[in-house]
Amino acid sequence: MALTLDQVNRIAHLARIELAPADAEKTLVQLNGIFTLIEEMQTVDTAGVEPMSHAQDLAQRLREDCVSETDQRQTFQKIAPDVEAGLYLVPKVIE
């Protein structure tokens, strides 16, 4: 798929990018090069290749799932302005 200069100018207009004629020519060459590379990549037979989530085989180091803080709910409920049945009450702001 090759772009034309008119298409590049139309894309620039839609993106609200001002392109000088010389820059439009340069952009046309670059975009056509990118599309050529994509077409080459699409011709590669990838049947039987398992998809990867990352380019490198990495594993996330996970920490042990354990409680690190003490339960301070009662302390926070005592200093709250308004509490009912263990819930914090806030003033109505939208009517």
C-alpha positions in Angstrom: 0.0 0.0 0.0 1.7 3.2 -1.1 0.4 6.6 -0.2 0.2 9.6 -2.5 1.2 13.2 -1.7 -2.4 14.2 -1.6 -3.1 11.5 1.0 -0.2 12.7 3.2 -1.5 16.3 3.0 -5.0 15.1 3.8 -3.8 13.2 6.9 -1.8 16.2 8.0 -4.9 18.4 7.6 -7.0 15.9 9.6 -4.3 15.8 12.3 -4.1 19.6 12.3 -0.4 19.5 11.4 1.1 22.1 9.1 3.4 20.4 6.6 5.6 22.4 4.2 5.8 20.9 0.7 9.4 19.7 1.3 8.3 18.1 4.6 5.3 16.5 3.0 7.6 14.8 0.4 10.0 13.6 3.1 7.0 12.3 5.2 5.6 10.5 2.1 8.9 8.7 1.6 9.1 7.7 5.3 5.5 6.5 5.4 5.9 4.5 2.3 9.0 2.9 3.7 7.2 1.9 6.8 4.3 0.4 4.8 6.8 -1.5 2.7 8.4 -2.9 5.9 5.0 -3.9 7.2 4.2 -5.7 3.9 7.5 -7.6 4.2 6.7 -8.6 7.8 3.3 -9.9 6.8 4.8 -12.3 4.3 6.6 -14.2 7.0 5.1 -17.5 7.8 4.2 -17.5 11.5 2.2 -20.7 11.6 3.0 -22.6 14.8 4.7 -19.7 16.5 3.3 -19.2 19.9 2.4 -15.5 20.7 4.6 -13.9 23.3 3.5 -11.4 26.0 7.0 -9.8 26.0 10.0 -9.9 23.7 12.2 -11.4 26.5 11.3 -14.3 28.7 10.8 -12.4 32.0 9.1 -13.4 35.2 7.6 -10.9 37.6 9.1 -11.2 41.1 6.2 -11.4 43.5 6.3 -10.7 47.2 4.7 -13.0 49.7 1.0 -12.2 50.2 0.9 -11.5 53.9 -0.6 -8.8 56.2 1.8 -6.0 56.9 -0.4 -3.5 58.6 -2.5 -3.9 61.7 -6.3 -3.3 61.6 -6.9 0.3 62.7 -10.5 0.6 61.6 -11.8 1.3 65.1 -9.2 4.1 65.6 -10.1 5.7 62.3 -13.9 5.4 63.0 -13.4 7.2 66.3 -11.9 10.3 64.7 -14.3 10.4 61.7 -16.8 13.3 61.7 -19.8 11.0 61.1 -20.1 7.2 61.3 -23.1 4.9 61.2 -23.1 1.1 61.3 -19.3 1.0 60.5 -19.7 3.3 57.5 -18.3 6.8 57.0 -21.1 9.3 56.3 -20.4 12.2 54.0 -22.6 15.3 53.1 -24.6 15.1 50.0 -23.0 17.2 47.3 -25.2 16.4 44.2 -28.9 16.9 44.3 
